[in-house]
């Protein structure tokens, strides 16, 4: 019975509202960013779109650790990837001007993909080593004047709620740019919308912002250690059911 009422709410109330605010947000970004730039208009409309999405989906959000951040500092944020709702949680409640590194497939979403491009987000191209390098270089161009970057080093959403292997791209960017890495722990988003499901289950999401990890003086040879330290920090705040004791998840592959 609960699933039936959730189904009715999702398709009769949530989806119509979500569709309208998504289109409004996309059109606002598409129209304003060419005229006024993407630093403000590429961030604030999507931020409130994300917040409204969480609220209309009846999700309760808790954020801890905002005091660890300097709003005028650029960071490389690295988070575990539980659900599509991770994006709404981070975009809406991190309170830091951010750009995303996104899958290339998202560029094909009508209006939203074009708006993301205009907002300055970077689409990952893994078709060749040269394309991957170009992706990293595009990401670096966005990290100016207090604007930060968000990446999911797992590359894809978890199938189980637990973290999987990390890839190197985020850590390479942070070291090359000499920017601090900030681990972000996401809890609860997996239960709200698991991969492969279409029915949203309202609940609690939690975002933990950890202390920045300095990359000053680090080189490419330090990436494995940096990945391990970041993963350990993220895992430390995971709810018990999401923790994975298998420490063979650090992957030293390409971005």
N, C-alpha and C positions, 0 to 999 in steps of 0.2 A: 504493500500500500504506500509506503514511504517513497519507493522508487517511482510509483505512478504519479504522486503529487510533485516530485522533483522533475519528472518528465514534463508535466503540464507547465510548471513554473518556467522551466528552461526554454521551452519552445513558444510559449504564449507571452511571456514577460521578458525574460533575460535576452533571448536572441533578437527580438525586435529592437530593444533598447541598445544592445551591443552593436547591431548593424548600423543604427542611426549615428551613434557617437563615433563609431569607427570611420564612417564616411565623412562626418563633419571634421574629425581630426585630420584625416588624410587630405581633404580639400584645403583646410587651413594651412597645413604645412606646405602643400604644393604651391599655393598662391603667395604665401608670405615669405618663404625662404629666399626665392630669387630676388625679392625686393629689399628685404631687411636683414638677410643673413640667417644662418642656421643655429647660431649659438643660443639665441633665445627661442626663436620660433620652431627650431628643430627639437627642442627639449620640453618646453612647458606645455604645449598642447598635448603631446603624447603622455606626459607625466599625469595630467588630469584625466585623460582617457583611460590610463591604466588604473588609477585610483577608482574611478567610477565603475570600471569593469569588475574590480574586486568587490566593491560594495554591492553592486547589483547582483553579483553572483552569491551574495550573502556570506562572504568570507570575512572572518575576523583576522586582523593583521597585528602582529607584535614585532617591533623593531628594537634591538638593543645594540649599543656600541657606536651610535652616531658621533659621540664625543671623540672618537678616535680619528675623525677626519677633519682636515682643513679645507674649507670650501674653495680656497684659492689655489690649492695644490692639485696637480694632475696625478692620477693614479692609474694603475692597471688592476681592475677588479677581476677576481677569479672566483667563480662559484660552482658548486655542484649543480647538476641539471636534473631535477626531478620531474618537471612537467612544463607544459606550455604556459602555465600560470606563473612560472619563474620570472618571465619577462614582465608581467604586470606587477608582480611583487617588487622587483628591483627598480623598474622604471618609475613606479608610482611612489615608492616609500624610501628609497635610498637617500633622497634629497641631495644628490650630487649630479651636476651636469655631465651627461654620459653619451657616448656613442657605442653602438653595438657592432660586433663582428658576427655576421649572420650567414646562414646557409644560402648558397646561390639560388636554391629553389624558391626561397621566399621572395626573390625579386620578381617572380612571375605572378604573384598575387595581385589581382586588379586593384589599382589605386594605392593600396598599402605598400606594394613593392616600390612603386615610383616615388611615393611620399618618403619612404625610408631612404632612398637614394638622395633625394633633395635635402633630407635632414642631416646627411653626412655620414650615415651608417655605411659600414664596409661589408661587402659580400665576399665570402670565401670562395676562391677558385682553386680547387685541388687537381685540376686537369693535368698539370705538369709542374716540375720544380720551379720553372720561371714564373708560372702563374701564381704559385704559392708565395714566392718572393714578392711579387707585385702586390698581393693581398696585404702582406706585412708592411710594405712601404706605404700603402694607402692608409693603413691603420695609424702609422706613425704621424702622418700629416694632420690627423685630427686631434692629436694630443697637444694642444696649445692653450694658453690663457685659462688654465684651470679646468679644461675639458678632459674628462677621463674616458677610459675604454673598458667595456665589459666583455669578458669571454668565458665560455664554458669549455674548459680544457678536456672534458670527456668527449666533446664533439657531438654527442647526441644524448637524448633523454635516456635515463636509466630504465631498464625493463623491470627492476625489482624494488626500486626505492633506494638502493645502496649505490655507492660510488663505483665507477668503473675506472679503467686506465686513463691517465692523463696524457695529453699530447704537448709538444714543446712550444707551440706558437706564442702563447701569451707570455711565457717566460723569456723567450728570445726578444720580444718587443720590449719588455720591461728592462732587460739588461742593456739592450742597444740604446734605449732612450734614457737610461739611468733614472727610471721612475720606480717608486715604491709599489710593491704588490700588496693588495689588500684582499685577504681571503674572505669570502662571504659564505656563510652556512645557511642553506635553505632547508626548512623543515615544513612538512605538511602539504606541500603542493602536490606531491605524488598521490596522496589520497584524494585530493580534490578532483584531479583529472589525470588518471593513469594513461600512459601511452597505449594506443589501440582501443581506447574507449571514447564514447561521445557524450556520456551523461555526466554532468558536473555534480559532485557531491559537496555541498557547502560544508565548511569547516574552518579550522584555524591554520593560518600560515605564520611562520616565524622567520625573520631575517636577522641573523647575527653578523655584525660588522666587526671583524677582528682588527687587532693592531697592525699597522702597515709593516711590511717586511722590506728593509732597505736593500737596494741592489747596487749601491755604490761600491765600486771596486771589483764587482763580480765580472766574470768572463763566461764565454760559452761553456767552458769546462765545469762551471759551477751550476749548470742548469739542473742536473739530476738532483743535487742536494737541495736546490731551491724548490723544485717540484715536491720533494719529500716533505720539506718544512711546511709548504702551503697545504698539502693534503692533510698532514697531521693537524694543522690548525683548524681546517674545515671539519674534519672528523670529530674533533674534540667537543664540538657543540651540537653534533647530530643527536636527534632523539635515539634512544637505545635501539628501537626496531629498525633504524636505518643504518646502524653501524655495521661495518664490515671488517672483520679481524684479519682478513687475508691481505697481507702487506705487499703482495706481488702485483700491485695495481699501477705502479709508477711506470710510465711508458716513455721511452726516449725516442719516439718516432718524430716524424715531420709534422708541421702544423696542419 
